[in-house]
Amino acid sequence: MALGSIREKLTCEGVDAFLVTHLVNVRYLSGFTGSFAAVVISPSEALFVTDARYEVQAEEEVGPPFTRLTLKPGQRLSQLIIEGGWRSIAVEDTITLAQYNRIKGSLSDVQLRTWSGVVEGFRRFKTPEEVLKIKKAVELAWKAFREVKGKVCPGVIERDLALELEFTMRKRGAEAGAFDFIVASGPRSALPHGAASSKEIHGGDLVVFDFGARWEGYHSDITRTLKVGTWEKWEKEIYTLVLEAQGAALEALKPGIKAQEVDAIARRVIEKGGYGAYFGHGLGHGVGLEVHEAPSLSPVSEDTLEIGTIFTIEPGIYIPNKGGVRIEDMVYLSPEGPKILTEEVEKEI
């Protein structure tokens, strides 16, 4: 489906070929999991290009409709493009300026165009097989968290908890952690991206865990906020407000709703509670082969939430130098309606 649509775009825009170099997109199209490769799609060909280091791996992972090509030592991808005889090439706009200039310099007689979000547009809609992989990544993450969260107590180091959580996931079969885990306690819980540090957890701390696992290339992303000791009034107030905001957003989900509208629904709850100034990020993002991908849920998003998309709903309140709360769940917008993939992870006080 993706190759056919790309070929239609080539014809409509009068471009001879499309060069895909973003490795996540190369994997999506071809199945290749190595660290060096490119795909070239023309109206009549689908070429997969790598070098000698990955020749055997490519034979195992990449099959029809792709024709596999291996660069010889010293041979550049630009030479294959010149040999292909293409006079115009579209490249992904995710390449760096240096890469673009290098391609342009090597292909001085070839017209270059940049295309935005072409493969990402297909990746937005998950196949049943992709959904199963994401569900597995979710399961690996929440089961590990349930095992580790009992170790949260005064004197434990944030970084040690993060390492223990990742180790437990990998022991259960995860390929890796989905990202550098956030374990932020006490005043550091007010840092939305407070990476695990050498800080000790103290009695009375709020502790924000943001974590996930990777399974067969697909990711999970979950956030929970714990309390060491008895909840103070202000902590319970902001936690309850964040939970209410998330619940309002989840209840509003339906195919065709604007992502911006869902963000606004959650944001209004927090603003009405008097903490609007302390919710400074978007409500969520897509999750798949990348931890952050389309669709985006934010005040400026132009995305629509459609059947087949998987995304997070993660409102938060962060009071500088005092503490913060975030609660994040993953949702699959299925043909039968929204399904919370992370419902096994407790979030009530």
C-alpha positions as CSV (number, residue, x, y, z in Angstrom):
1,M,0.0,0.0,0.0
2,A,2.7,2.5,1.0
3,L,4.8,1.8,-2.2
4,G,1.8,2.2,-4.4
5,S,0.8,5.5,-2.8
6,I,4.4,6.8,-3.1
7,R,4.4,5.9,-6.8
8,E,1.2,7.8,-7.3
9,K,2.7,10.8,-5.6
10,L,5.8,10.5,-7.9
11,T,3.6,10.5,-10.9
12,C,1.4,13.4,-9.7
13,E,4.4,15.6,-8.9
14,G,6.5,14.6,-11.8
15,V,9.4,13.3,-9.7
16,D,11.5,10.3,-10.9
17,A,12.3,8.7,-7.6
18,F,12.0,9.1,-3.8
19,L,15.1,8.6,-1.6
20,V,14.3,7.4,2.0
21,T,17.3,7.7,4.4
22,H,15.6,8.0,7.8
23,L,16.3,4.6,9.3
24,V,12.9,4.3,11.1
25,N,11.2,4.8,7.7
26,V,13.6,2.4,6.0
27,R,12.7,-0.2,8.6
28,Y,8.9,0.5,8.2
29,L,9.1,0.0,4.4
30,S,11.7,-2.8,4.1
31,G,11.9,-4.5,7.5
32,F,15.6,-3.9,7.8
33,T,16.9,-3.2,11.4
34,G,20.5,-2.3,10.8
35,S,22.2,1.1,11.2
36,F,23.0,1.9,7.6
37,A,20.6,1.7,4.7
38,A,18.5,3.6,2.2
39,V,15.5,2.9,0.0
40,V,14.9,4.3,-3.5
41,I,11.4,4.1,-4.9
42,S,10.7,4.8,-8.6
43,P,7.6,4.0,-10.7
44,S,9.2,0.7,-11.7
45,E,11.7,-0.1,-9.0
46,A,12.1,-0.5,-5.2
47,L,15.7,-0.6,-4.3
48,F,17.2,-1.3,-0.9
49,V,20.8,-0.2,-0.5
50,T,23.3,-1.0,2.3
51,D,27.0,-1.8,2.5
52,A,29.0,-5.0,3.0
53,R,28.6,-5.0,6.8
54,Y,24.9,-5.7,6.5
55,E,24.8,-7.8,3.3
56,V,23.9,-11.0,5.1
57,Q,21.5,-9.3,7.5
58,A,19.7,-7.7,4.5
59,E,19.3,-11.1,2.8
60,E,17.5,-12.3,6.0
61,E,15.3,-9.2,6.5
62,V,14.6,-7.7,3.2
63,G,12.7,-9.5,0.5
64,P,10.4,-8.7,-2.5
65,P,9.3,-6.2,-3.8
66,F,12.8,-4.8,-3.0
67,T,15.9,-5.4,-5.0
68,R,18.9,-5.5,-2.7
69,L,22.0,-3.6,-3.7
70,T,25.3,-3.6,-1.7
71,L,27.7,-0.7,-2.0
72,K,31.2,-1.6,-2.8
73,P,34.0,-0.1,-0.8
74,G,34.4,3.6,-1.8
75,Q,31.1,3.5,-3.7
76,R,28.5,6.2,-2.8
77,L,24.8,6.1,-3.0
78,S,24.9,9.0,-5.4
79,Q,26.6,6.8,-8.0
80,L,23.7,4.4,-7.9
81,I,21.3,7.3,-8.4
82,I,23.3,8.6,-11.4
83,E,23.4,5.0,-12.9
84,G,19.6,4.9,-12.4
85,G,19.2,7.8,-14.8
86,W,16.8,9.7,-12.7
87,R,16.7,13.4,-13.4
88,S,14.7,14.4,-10.3
89,I,14.8,13.0,-6.8
90,A,12.7,13.7,-3.7
91,V,14.4,13.5,-0.4
92,E,13.0,13.4,3.2
93,D,13.0,16.8,4.9
94,T,14.4,15.0,8.0
95,I,17.9,14.9,6.6
96,T,20.4,17.5,7.9
97,L,21.5,20.5,5.9
98,A,25.0,18.9,5.6
99,Q,23.4,15.7,4.2
100,Y,21.3,17.7,1.8
101,N,24.3,19.7,0.6
102,R,26.4,16.5,0.2
103,I,23.6,14.9,-2.0
104,K,23.2,18.1,-4.0
105,G,26.9,18.4,-4.6
106,S,27.1,14.8,-5.7
107,L,24.1,15.1,-8.0
108,S,24.7,18.4,-9.6
109,D,22.6,17.5,-12.7
110,V,19.7,16.0,-10.7
111,Q,16.9,18.2,-9.5
112,L,16.3,17.8,-5.7
113,R,13.0,18.2,-3.9
114,T,12.1,17.8,-0.2
115,W,9.1,15.8,0.9
116,S,7.7,16.1,4.4
117,G,6.0,13.3,6.4
118,V,5.4,10.9,3.5
119,V,6.3,7.6,5.2
120,E,5.3,9.0,8.6
121,G,1.8,9.4,7.2
122,F,1.5,5.7,6.7
123,R,3.2,4.9,10.0
124,R,0.4,6.9,11.8
125,F,-2.1,4.1,11.2
126,K,-1.1,0.8,12.9
127,T,-1.8,-2.6,11.4
128,P,-3.1,-5.4,13.7
129,E,0.5,-6.8,13.8
130,E,1.9,-3.4,14.9
131,V,-0.8,-3.1,17.6
132,L,0.1,-6.5,19.0
133,K,3.8,-5.5,19.2
134,I,2.9,-2.3,21.0
135,K,0.7,-4.2,23.4
136,K,3.6,-6.5,24.2
137,A,5.9,-3.5,24.8
138,V,3.2,-2.1,27.2
139,E,2.9,-5.4,29.0
140,L,6.7,-5.7,29.5
141,A,6.8,-2.2,30.9
142,W,3.9,-2.4,33.4
143,K,4.8,-5.8,34.7
144,A,8.4,-4.5,35.4
145,F,7.0,-1.4,37.0
146,R,4.7,-3.3,39.3
147,E,7.7,-5.4,40.4
148,V,10.0,-2.4,41.0
149,K,7.6,0.2,42.5
150,G,7.6,-1.6,45.9
151,K,11.3,-0.7,46.2
152,V,10.5,3.0,46.2
153,C,11.4,4.1,49.8
154,P,13.5,6.7,51.6
155,G,17.2,6.4,50.9
156,V,16.9,4.8,47.4
157,I,18.6,6.7,44.6
158,E,16.6,7.8,41.6
159,R,19.1,6.4,39.1
160,D,19.2,3.1,40.9
161,L,15.4,2.7,40.5
162,A,15.7,3.6,36.8
163,L,18.4,1.0,36.2
164,E,16.4,-1.6,38.2
165,L,13.3,-0.9,36.1
166,E,15.1,-1.2,32.8
167,F,17.0,-4.4,34.0
168,T,13.7,-5.9,35.0
169,M,12.1,-5.1,31.6
170,R,15.0,-6.6,29.7
171,K,15.1,-9.7,32.0
172,R,11.4,-10.2,31.0
173,G,12.4,-10.0,27.3
174,A,12.3,-6.3,26.2
175,E,14.9,-5.4,23.6
176,A,15.6,-2.2,25.6
177,G,14.1,0.6,27.5
178,A,12.1,2.9,25.2
179,F,14.1,5.9,26.3
180,D,16.1,7.3,29.2
181,F,13.6,6.8,32.1
182,I,12.5,9.7,34.2
183,V,12.6,9.1,37.9
184,A,12.1,12.5,39.5
185,S,11.4,12.9,43.2
186,G,10.6,15.7,45.6
187,P,11.1,19.2,44.0
188,R,12.5,17.4,40.9
189,S,9.1,16.0,40.2
190,A,8.2,19.4,38.9
191,L,10.7,18.9,36.0
192,P,8.6,17.4,33.1
193,H,11.8,15.8,31.7
194,G,13.7,15.2,35.0
195,A,16.0,12.4,34.0
196,A,16.9,10.0,36.9
197,S,19.7,11.6,39.0
198,S,21.8,10.8,42.0
199,K,19.2,12.3,44.3
200,E,18.1,10.2,47.2
201,I,14.3,9.8,47.7
202,H,13.1,11.2,51.0
203,G,10.0,10.5,53.0
204,G,7.2,12.8,51.8
205,D,8.4,13.0,48.2
206,L,6.3,12.8,45.2
207,V,8.0,10.5,42.7
208,V,7.3,10.7,38.9
209,F,8.1,7.6,36.8
210,D,8.1,8.0,33.0
211,F,9.1,4.7,31.4
212,G,8.5,2.3,28.6
213,A,9.9,-0.8,26.8
214,R,10.8,-1.6,23.2
215,W,9.6,-4.9,21.6
216,E,10.5,-5.8,18.0
217,G,11.2,-2.1,17.3
218,Y,7.9,-0.8,18.8
219,H,7.6,1.3,22.0
220,S,5.5,1.9,25.0
221,D,5.3,5.1,27.1
222,I,3.7,5.3,30.6
223,T,3.9,7.8,33.4
224,R,2.8,7.3,37.0
225,T,3.2,9.5,40.1
226,L,3.8,7.8,43.4
227,K,3.9,9.3,47.0
228,V,6.3,8.2,49.7
229,G,4.3,8.7,52.9
230,T,1.1,10.5,53.5
231,W,-0.4,12.8,50.8
232,E,-0.4,16.5,51.6
233,K,-3.5,18.5,50.8
234,W,-1.9,20.4,47.8
235,E,-0.5,17.1,46.4
236,K,-3.8,15.4,46.5
237,E,-5.4,18.4,44.9
238,I,-3.2,18.5,41.9
239,Y,-3.1,14.7,41.5
240,T,-6.9,14.6,41.5
241,L,-7.1,17.5,39.1
242,V,-4.6,15.8,36.7
243,L,-6.6,12.6,36.9
244,E,-9.8,14.4,36.2
245,A,-8.3,16.2,33.2
246,Q,-7.1,12.9,31.8
247,G,-10.5,11.3,32.4
248,A,-12.2,14.2,30.5
249,A,-9.9,13.8,27.5
250,L,-10.3,10.0,27.4
251,E,-14.1,10.3,27.6
252,A,-14.1,12.7,24.6
253,L,-12.1,10.4,22.3
254,K,-13.7,9.4,19.1
255,P,-12.7,9.0,15.5
256,G,-12.5,12.3,13.6
257,I,-12.1,14.5,16.7
258,K,-9.4,17.2,16.4
259,A,-6.3,16.6,18.5
260,Q,-6.3,20.2,19.4
261,E,-9.9,19.9,20.8
262,V,-8.9,16.9,23.0
263,D,-6.0,19.0,24.4
264,A,-8.3,21.9,25.1
265,I,-10.7,19.6,27.0
266,A,-8.0,18.5,29.4
267,R,-6.4,21.9,29.6
268,R,-9.7,23.6,30.6
269,V,-10.1,21.2,33.6
270,I,-6.6,22.2,34.9
271,E,-7.2,25.9,34.2
272,K,-10.6,25.8,36.0
273,G,-8.8,24.3,39.0
274,G,-6.4,27.3,39.0
275,Y,-3.3,25.5,37.7
276,G,-3.4,26.4,34.0
277,A,0.0,28.1,34.2
278,Y,1.6,24.9,35.5
279,F,0.6,22.7,32.5
280,G,3.2,23.7,29.9
281,H,3.3,20.9,27.4
282,G,1.1,19.2,24.9
283,L,-1.4,16.6,26.0
284,G,0.1,13.7,24.1
285,H,1.8,12.2,21.0
286,G,1.7,9.1,18.8
287,V,3.8,6.1,19.7
288,G,5.1,3.3,17.5
289,L,8.5,2.7,15.9
290,E,9.4,6.0,17.5
291,V,8.4,7.1,21.0
292,H,7.2,10.5,19.6
293,E,5.5,10.4,16.3
294,A,2.2,11.4,14.7
295,P,-0.4,12.3,15.8
296,S,0.4,15.2,18.0
297,L,-2.0,16.4,20.7
298,S,-1.3,20.1,21.6
299,P,-2.9,23.5,21.4
300,V,-1.3,24.1,17.9
301,S,-1.8,20.6,16.5
302,E,-3.5,20.3,13.1
303,D,-3.9,16.5,13.4
304,T,-7.1,14.5,13.6
305,L,-7.4,11.4,15.7
306,E,-8.5,8.6,13.4
307,I,-9.1,4.8,13.7
308,G,-5.8,2.9,13.8
309,T,-3.8,5.6,15.7
310,I,-2.1,4.9,19.0
311,F,-1.2,7.9,21.2
312,T,-0.7,9.1,24.8
313,I,-2.9,11.2,27.0
314,E,-0.6,12.8,29.6
315,P,-1.7,15.9,31.4
316,G,0.5,17.2,34.2
317,I,0.9,20.0,36.8
318,Y,4.4,21.1,37.7
319,I,5.0,23.7,40.5
320,P,8.6,24.8,40.3
321,N,10.8,24.0,43.4
322,K,7.8,22.3,45.0
323,G,6.7,19.2,43.1
324,G,4.6,17.9,40.2
325,V,2.3,15.2,38.9
326,R,1.9,13.6,35.5
327,I,-0.3,10.7,34.6
328,E,0.2,9.1,31.1
329,D,-1.7,6.4,29.4
330,M,-1.6,4.9,25.9
331,V,-4.7,4.7,23.8
332,Y,-5.5,2.7,20.7
333,L,-8.4,4.2,18.7
334,S,-9.8,0.9,17.4
335,P,-12.8,0.4,15.1
336,E,-14.8,-0.5,18.2
337,G,-13.8,2.7,20.0
338,P,-10.8,3.9,22.2
339,K,-9.0,1.2,24.1
340,I,-6.7,2.1,27.0
341,L,-3.6,-0.1,26.5
342,T,-2.1,0.8,29.9
343,E,-5.2,0.2,32.1
344,E,-3.3,-2.5,34.1
345,V,-1.1,0.2,35.7
346,E,-2.9,1.5,38.8
347,K,-3.2,5.3,39.0
348,E,-5.7,6.0,41.8
349,I,-4.3,7.5,45.0
